[in-house]
Amino acid sequence: MPFLLPVSVIQDNVMQLEKDGLLNLPALRTVDCINLKDFDSSVLTVLLAWQKKLQADGQQISLQNVPEKLTVLASVYGVAELLGLA
């Protein structure tokens, strides 16, 4: 079952989201962005942290239903390839 991102991922809730994800590490192999509407660059921080943790365990993050804005943001920050969005 994929890990569902919430509607909003901003600086105010990103730390709790990161912790929630790490508590559900097996689900992080597939992260579904279908609900994601309101976000800033802090979403990249949490996705990269999860990716790092998964890579340490020999796994990879897979993002589904990625909003165009997130793909553009990842490209601007130079991390699209790291998240499989390039």
N, CA, C and O atoms as CSV, one atom per row, in Angstrom:
chain,resi,resn,atom,element,x,y,z
A,1,MET,N,N,0.850,-1.180,0.000
A,1,MET,CA,C,0.000,0.000,0.000
A,1,MET,C,C,0.893,1.240,0.000
A,1,MET,O,O,1.826,1.322,0.799
A,2,PRO,N,N,0.627,2.194,-0.871
A,2,PRO,CA,C,1.488,3.378,-0.943
A,2,PRO,C,C,1.287,4.328,0.241
A,2,PRO,O,O,0.261,4.300,0.920
A,3,PHE,N,N,2.279,5.148,0.457
A,3,PHE,CA,C,2.194,6.202,1.455
A,3,PHE,C,C,1.566,7.414,0.775
A,3,PHE,O,O,2.100,7.909,-0.217
A,4,LEU,N,N,0.458,7.889,1.287
A,4,LEU,CA,C,-0.244,9.026,0.696
A,4,LEU,C,C,0.229,10.338,1.310
A,4,LEU,O,O,0.174,10.525,2.526
A,5,LEU,N,N,0.694,11.242,0.452
A,5,LEU,CA,C,1.023,12.576,0.942
A,5,LEU,C,C,-0.266,13.326,1.230
A,5,LEU,O,O,-1.273,13.106,0.557
A,6,PRO,N,N,-0.250,14.210,2.220
A,6,PRO,CA,C,-1.450,14.989,2.515
A,6,PRO,C,C,-1.675,16.086,1.470
A,6,PRO,O,O,-0.852,16.272,0.574
A,7,VAL,N,N,-2.767,16.794,1.586
A,7,VAL,CA,C,-3.098,17.891,0.675
A,7,VAL,C,C,-2.050,18.994,0.760
A,7,VAL,O,O,-1.687,19.593,-0.252
A,8,SER,N,N,-1.569,19.257,1.965
A,8,SER,CA,C,-0.634,20.358,2.184
A,8,SER,C,C,0.666,19.855,2.813
A,8,SER,O,O,0.647,19.154,3.825
A,9,VAL,N,N,1.786,20.221,2.204
A,9,VAL,CA,C,3.101,19.936,2.771
A,9,VAL,C,C,3.883,21.243,2.723
A,9,VAL,O,O,4.408,21.650,1.687
A,10,ILE,N,N,3.938,21.878,3.882
A,10,ILE,CA,C,4.637,23.152,4.000
A,10,ILE,C,C,5.529,23.098,5.232
A,10,ILE,O,O,5.534,22.115,5.972
A,11,GLN,N,N,6.264,24.143,5.433
A,11,GLN,CA,C,7.232,24.176,6.525
A,11,GLN,C,C,6.601,23.839,7.880
A,11,GLN,O,O,7.263,23.262,8.744
A,12,ASP,N,N,5.349,24.188,8.067
A,12,ASP,CA,C,4.685,23.960,9.352
A,12,ASP,C,C,4.465,22.481,9.681
A,12,ASP,O,O,4.422,22.116,10.855
A,13,ASN,N,N,4.324,21.631,8.670
A,13,ASN,CA,C,4.010,20.232,8.959
A,13,ASN,C,C,5.039,19.240,8.421
A,13,ASN,O,O,4.852,18.030,8.552
A,14,VAL,N,N,6.113,19.728,7.822
A,14,VAL,CA,C,7.051,18.833,7.157
A,14,VAL,C,C,7.801,17.923,8.134
A,14,VAL,O,O,8.061,16.766,7.803
A,15,MET,N,N,8.147,18.400,9.298
A,15,MET,CA,C,8.881,17.570,10.263
A,15,MET,C,C,8.028,16.398,10.740
A,15,MET,O,O,8.520,15.274,10.849
A,16,GLN,N,N,6.758,16.655,11.021
A,16,GLN,CA,C,5.867,15.577,11.451
A,16,GLN,C,C,5.642,14.587,10.318
A,16,GLN,O,O,5.588,13.378,10.542
A,17,LEU,N,N,5.512,15.103,9.103
A,17,LEU,CA,C,5.334,14.226,7.951
A,17,LEU,C,C,6.546,13.322,7.765
A,17,LEU,O,O,6.398,12.132,7.488
A,18,GLU,N,N,7.739,13.878,7.916
A,18,GLU,CA,C,8.954,13.072,7.785
A,18,GLU,C,C,8.959,11.940,8.809
A,18,GLU,O,O,9.261,10.794,8.474
A,19,LYS,N,N,8.627,12.264,10.051
A,19,LYS,CA,C,8.576,11.246,11.110
A,19,LYS,C,C,7.528,10.179,10.798
A,19,LYS,O,O,7.789,8.986,10.954
A,20,ASP,N,N,6.347,10.607,10.357
A,20,ASP,CA,C,5.283,9.657,10.020
A,20,ASP,C,C,5.742,8.699,8.928
A,20,ASP,O,O,5.480,7.498,8.987
A,21,GLY,N,N,6.424,9.242,7.940
A,21,GLY,CA,C,6.927,8.414,6.859
A,21,GLY,C,C,7.953,7.406,7.331
A,21,GLY,O,O,7.911,6.238,6.944
A,22,LEU,N,N,8.868,7.852,8.161
A,22,LEU,CA,C,9.912,6.957,8.651
A,22,LEU,C,C,9.349,5.846,9.532
A,22,LEU,O,O,9.934,4.767,9.626
A,23,LEU,N,N,8.222,6.107,10.173
A,23,LEU,CA,C,7.552,5.065,10.955
A,23,LEU,C,C,6.863,4.038,10.058
A,23,LEU,O,O,6.518,2.945,10.505
A,24,ASN,N,N,6.666,4.398,8.795
A,24,ASN,CA,C,6.012,3.518,7.816
A,24,ASN,C,C,6.954,3.247,6.650
A,24,ASN,O,O,6.545,3.302,5.490
A,25,LEU,N,N,8.188,2.962,6.951
A,25,LEU,CA,C,9.234,2.840,5.940
A,25,LEU,C,C,8.874,1.914,4.769
A,25,LEU,O,O,9.142,2.281,3.625
A,26,PRO,N,N,8.284,0.738,4.995
A,26,PRO,CA,C,7.945,-0.115,3.842
A,26,PRO,C,C,7.002,0.576,2.846
A,26,PRO,O,O,7.109,0.360,1.639
A,27,ALA,N,N,6.088,1.398,3.349
A,27,ALA,CA,C,5.140,2.096,2.469
A,27,ALA,C,C,5.822,3.175,1.642
A,27,ALA,O,O,5.298,3.574,0.602
A,28,LEU,N,N,6.975,3.654,2.084
A,28,LEU,CA,C,7.647,4.748,1.376
A,28,LEU,C,C,8.233,4.331,0.036
A,28,LEU,O,O,8.638,5.185,-0.753
A,29,ARG,N,N,8.282,3.052,-0.227
A,29,ARG,CA,C,8.770,2.624,-1.547
A,29,ARG,C,C,7.887,3.182,-2.649
A,29,ARG,O,O,8.347,3.410,-3.767
A,30,THR,N,N,6.609,3.403,-2.329
A,30,THR,CA,C,5.683,4.043,-3.270
A,30,THR,C,C,4.982,5.181,-2.535
A,30,THR,O,O,4.225,4.951,-1.592
A,31,VAL,N,N,5.241,6.401,-2.975
A,31,VAL,CA,C,4.623,7.587,-2.375
A,31,VAL,C,C,3.645,8.156,-3.395
A,31,VAL,O,O,4.031,8.518,-4.506
A,32,ASP,N,N,2.380,8.231,-3.007
A,32,ASP,CA,C,1.330,8.729,-3.895
A,32,ASP,C,C,1.070,10.201,-3.595
A,32,ASP,O,O,0.751,10.572,-2.465
A,33,CYS,N,N,1.208,11.023,-4.614
A,33,CYS,CA,C,1.042,12.478,-4.485
A,33,CYS,C,C,-0.341,12.943,-4.945
A,33,CYS,O,O,-0.544,14.137,-5.160
A,34,ILE,N,N,-1.282,12.032,-5.095
A,34,ILE,CA,C,-2.597,12.350,-5.659
A,34,ILE,C,C,-3.307,13.465,-4.882
A,34,ILE,O,O,-4.008,14.277,-5.486
A,35,ASN,N,N,-3.140,13.519,-3.565
A,35,ASN,CA,C,-3.813,14.528,-2.741
A,35,ASN,C,C,-3.046,15.841,-2.658
A,35,ASN,O,O,-3.610,16.850,-2.234
A,36,LEU,N,N,-1.797,15.853,-3.045
A,36,LEU,CA,C,-0.917,17.002,-2.849
A,36,LEU,C,C,-1.348,18.194,-3.707
A,36,LEU,O,O,-1.332,18.121,-4.936
A,37,LYS,N,N,-1.726,19.266,-3.062
A,37,LYS,CA,C,-2.180,20.476,-3.755
A,37,LYS,C,C,-1.392,21.714,-3.324
A,37,LYS,O,O,-1.022,22.537,-4.161
A,38,ASP,N,N,-1.139,21.845,-2.036
A,38,ASP,CA,C,-0.490,23.031,-1.477
A,38,ASP,C,C,0.859,22.606,-0.905
A,38,ASP,O,O,0.919,21.866,0.077
A,39,PHE,N,N,1.949,23.080,-1.530
A,39,PHE,CA,C,3.270,22.681,-1.052
A,39,PHE,C,C,4.302,23.720,-1.451
A,39,PHE,O,O,4.102,24.532,-2.354
A,40,ASP,N,N,5.412,23.656,-0.736
A,40,ASP,CA,C,6.557,24.498,-1.050
A,40,ASP,C,C,7.783,23.594,-1.141
A,40,ASP,O,O,7.653,22.369,-1.149
A,41,SER,N,N,8.945,24.177,-1.207
A,41,SER,CA,C,10.158,23.385,-1.396
A,41,SER,C,C,10.451,22.442,-0.237
A,41,SER,O,O,11.282,21.545,-0.377
A,42,SER,N,N,9.799,22.619,0.888
A,42,SER,CA,C,10.023,21.712,2.016
A,42,SER,C,C,9.586,20.285,1.683
A,42,SER,O,O,10.076,19.337,2.297
A,43,VAL,N,N,8.678,20.115,0.727
A,43,VAL,CA,C,8.282,18.764,0.321
A,43,VAL,C,C,9.479,18.025,-0.280
A,43,VAL,O,O,9.601,16.810,-0.123
A,44,LEU,N,N,10.355,18.751,-0.961
A,44,LEU,CA,C,11.556,18.124,-1.518
A,44,LEU,C,C,12.462,17.620,-0.407
A,44,LEU,O,O,13.070,16.557,-0.529
A,45,THR,N,N,12.550,18.375,0.665
A,45,THR,CA,C,13.383,17.982,1.799
A,45,THR,C,C,12.948,16.641,2.365
A,45,THR,O,O,13.776,15.767,2.620
A,46,VAL,N,N,11.652,16.486,2.559
A,46,VAL,CA,C,11.157,15.242,3.151
A,46,VAL,C,C,11.280,14.087,2.165
A,46,VAL,O,O,11.624,12.976,2.567
A,47,LEU,N,N,11.010,14.320,0.899
A,47,LEU,CA,C,11.156,13.253,-0.090
A,47,LEU,C,C,12.608,12.798,-0.208
A,47,LEU,O,O,12.879,11.603,-0.326
A,48,LEU,N,N,13.529,13.739,-0.177
A,48,LEU,CA,C,14.955,13.386,-0.244
A,48,LEU,C,C,15.410,12.643,1.011
A,48,LEU,O,O,16.230,11.730,0.922
A,49,ALA,N,N,14.890,13.022,2.172
A,49,ALA,CA,C,15.233,12.325,3.414
A,49,ALA,C,C,14.737,10.880,3.357
A,49,ALA,O,O,15.448,9.958,3.756
A,50,TRP,N,N,13.530,10.691,2.865
A,50,TRP,CA,C,12.997,9.333,2.727
A,50,TRP,C,C,13.799,8.542,1.710
A,50,TRP,O,O,14.086,7.364,1.926
A,51,GLN,N,N,14.164,9.177,0.602
A,51,GLN,CA,C,14.958,8.507,-0.421
A,51,GLN,C,C,16.296,8.046,0.163
A,51,GLN,O,O,16.742,6.928,-0.092
A,52,LYS,N,N,16.922,8.910,0.938
A,52,LYS,CA,C,18.213,8.572,1.552
A,52,LYS,C,C,18.077,7.358,2.468
A,52,LYS,O,O,18.913,6.455,2.441
A,53,LYS,N,N,17.026,7.343,3.271
A,53,LYS,CA,C,16.796,6.227,4.186
A,53,LYS,C,C,16.532,4.935,3.416
A,53,LYS,O,O,17.061,3.881,3.772
A,54,LEU,N,N,15.731,5.010,2.380
A,54,LEU,CA,C,15.455,3.827,1.575
A,54,LEU,C,C,16.720,3.322,0.876
A,54,LEU,O,O,16.962,2.116,0.826
A,55,GLN,N,N,17.514,4.229,0.345
A,55,GLN,CA,C,18.750,3.823,-0.329
A,55,GLN,C,C,19.702,3.130,0.636
A,55,GLN,O,O,20.411,2.200,0.252
A,56,ALA,N,N,19.721,3.577,1.878
A,56,ALA,CA,C,20.574,2.941,2.891
A,56,ALA,C,C,20.156,1.490,3.115
A,56,ALA,O,O,20.965,0.655,3.519
A,57,ASP,N,N,18.886,1.203,2.848
A,57,ASP,CA,C,18.359,-0.163,2.972
A,57,ASP,C,C,18.321,-0.889,1.621
A,57,ASP,O,O,17.714,-1.953,1.503
A,58,GLY,N,N,18.973,-0.308,0.605
A,58,GLY,CA,C,19.031,-0.934,-0.710
A,58,GLY,C,C,17.743,-0.829,-1.507
A,58,GLY,O,O,17.501,-1.633,-2.406
A,59,GLN,N,N,16.911,0.162,-1.181
A,59,GLN,CA,C,15.628,0.325,-1.867
A,59,GLN,C,C,15.577,1.694,-2.537
A,59,GLN,O,O,16.506,2.492,-2.412
A,60,GLN,N,N,14.501,1.954,-3.238
A,60,GLN,CA,C,14.332,3.186,-4.004
A,60,GLN,C,C,12.925,3.723,-3.800
A,60,GLN,O,O,11.974,2.950,-3.675
A,61,ILE,N,N,12.788,5.044,-3.765
A,61,ILE,CA,C,11.473,5.659,-3.679
A,61,ILE,C,C,10.855,5.726,-5.071
A,61,ILE,O,O,11.556,5.932,-6.063
A,62,SER,N,N,9.558,5.553,-5.135
A,62,SER,CA,C,8.819,5.681,-6.386
A,62,SER,C,C,7.657,6.632,-6.139
A,62,SER,O,O,6.825,6.396,-5.263
A,63,LEU,N,N,7.606,7.703,-6.912
A,63,LEU,CA,C,6.548,8.702,-6.754
A,63,LEU,C,C,5.475,8.491,-7.811
A,63,LEU,O,O,5.773,8.287,-8.988
A,64,GLN,N,N,4.216,8.543,-7.370
A,64,GLN,CA,C,3.079,8.377,-8.271
A,64,GLN,C,C,2.218,9.627,-8.248
A,64,GLN,O,O,2.183,10.351,-7.253
A,65,ASN,N,N,1.523,9.875,-9.350
A,65,ASN,CA,C,0.578,10.990,-9.447
A,65,ASN,C,C,1.219,12.316,-9.042
A,65,ASN,O,O,0.658,13.085,-8.263
A,66,VAL,N,N,2.392,12.557,-9.584
A,66,VAL,CA,C,3.182,13.743,-9.228
A,66,VAL,C,C,2.615,14.971,-9.935
A,66,VAL,O,O,2.485,14.972,-11.159
A,67,PRO,N,N,2.275,16.018,-9.176
A,67,PRO,CA,C,1.807,17.254,-9.818
A,67,PRO,C,C,2.928,17.889,-10.645
A,67,PRO,O,O,4.103,17.813,-10.285
A,68,GLU,N,N,2.549,18.501,-11.736
A,68,GLU,CA,C,3.506,19.171,-12.616
A,68,GLU,C,C,4.368,20.169,-11.834
A,68,GLU,O,O,5.572,20.272,-12.065
A,69,LYS,N,N,3.746,20.892,-10.917
A,69,LYS,CA,C,4.474,21.886,-10.124
A,69,LYS,C,C,5.610,21.244,-9.319
A,69,LYS,O,O,6.677,21.838,-9.164
A,70,LEU,N,N,5.378,20.045,-8.815
A,70,LEU,CA,C,6.421,19.360,-8.049
A,70,LEU,C,C,7.571,18.936,-8.956
A,70,LEU,O,O,8.736,19.034,-8.571
A,71,THR,N,N,7.255,18.475,-10.135
A,71,THR,CA,C,8.300,18.104,-11.096
A,71,THR,C,C,9.140,19.321,-11.469
A,71,THR,O,O,10.367,19.237,-11.530
A,72,VAL,N,N,8.482,20.445,-11.717
A,72,VAL,CA,C,9.194,21.682,-12.051
A,72,VAL,C,C,10.052,22.131,-10.876
A,72,VAL,O,O,11.208,22.512,-11.063
A,73,LEU,N,N,9.502,22.088,-9.677
A,73,LEU,CA,C,10.239,22.502,-8.479
A,73,LEU,C,C,11.477,21.630,-8.276
A,73,LEU,O,O,12.552,22.140,-7.961
A,74,ALA,N,N,11.330,20.337,-8.453
A,74,ALA,CA,C,12.466,19.425,-8.313
A,74,ALA,C,C,13.530,19.713,-9.373
A,74,ALA,O,O,14.726,19.620,-9.096
A,75,SER,N,N,13.103,20.057,-10.564
A,75,SER,CA,C,14.049,20.403,-11.626
A,75,SER,C,C,14.796,21.691,-11.314
A,75,SER,O,O,16.011,21.769,-11.501
A,76,VAL,N,N,14.082,22.691,-10.842
A,76,VAL,CA,C,14.696,23.978,-10.494
A,76,VAL,C,C,15.738,23.794,-9.391
A,76,VAL,O,O,16.793,24.427,-9.423
A,77,TYR,N,N,15.452,22.946,-8.433
A,77,TYR,CA,C,16.376,22.695,-7.324
A,77,TYR,C,C,17.450,21.656,-7.674
A,77,TYR,O,O,18.344,21.387,-6.872
A,78,GLY,N,N,17.357,21.086,-8.855
A,78,GLY,CA,C,18.375,20.140,-9.310
A,78,GLY,C,C,18.300,18.761,-8.676
A,78,GLY,O,O,19.305,18.053,-8.613
A,79,VAL,N,N,17.115,18.370,-8.204
A,79,VAL,CA,C,16.971,17.073,-7.538
A,79,VAL,C,C,15.984,16.147,-8.246
A,79,VAL,O,O,15.643,15.088,-7.718
A,80,ALA,N,N,15.530,16.532,-9.421
A,80,ALA,CA,C,14.530,15.718,-10.131
A,80,ALA,C,C,15.057,14.305,-10.397
A,80,ALA,O,O,14.334,13.325,-10.215
A,81,GLU,N,N,16.283,14.207,-10.816
A,81,GLU,CA,C,16.859,12.886,-11.103
A,81,GLU,C,C,16.948,12.030,-9.848
A,81,GLU,O,O,16.697,10.826,-9.896
A,82,LEU,N,N,17.302,12.643,-8.727
A,82,LEU,CA,C,17.408,11.903,-7.464
A,82,LEU,C,C,16.066,11.309,-7.040
A,82,LEU,O,O,16.014,10.285,-6.360
A,83,LEU,N,N,14.989,11.964,-7.449
A,83,LEU,CA,C,13.652,11.499,-7.072
A,83,LEU,C,C,12.956,10.731,-8.191
A,83,LEU,O,O,11.776,10.397,-8.083
A,84,GLY,N,N,13.689,10.453,-9.259
A,84,GLY,CA,C,13.110,9.706,-10.372
A,84,GLY,C,C,12.116,10.517,-11.189
A,84,GLY,O,O,11.204,9.956,-11.796
A,85,LEU,N,N,12.289,11.837,-11.206
A,85,LEU,CA,C,11.353,12.698,-11.925
A,85,LEU,C,C,11.946,13.274,-13.206
A,85,LEU,O,O,11.288,14.050,-13.899
A,86,ALA,N,N,13.172,12.904,-13.522
A,86,ALA,CA,C,13.829,13.466,-14.724
A,86,ALA,C,C,13.565,12.617,-15.936
A,86,ALA,O,O,14.037,12.935,-17.027
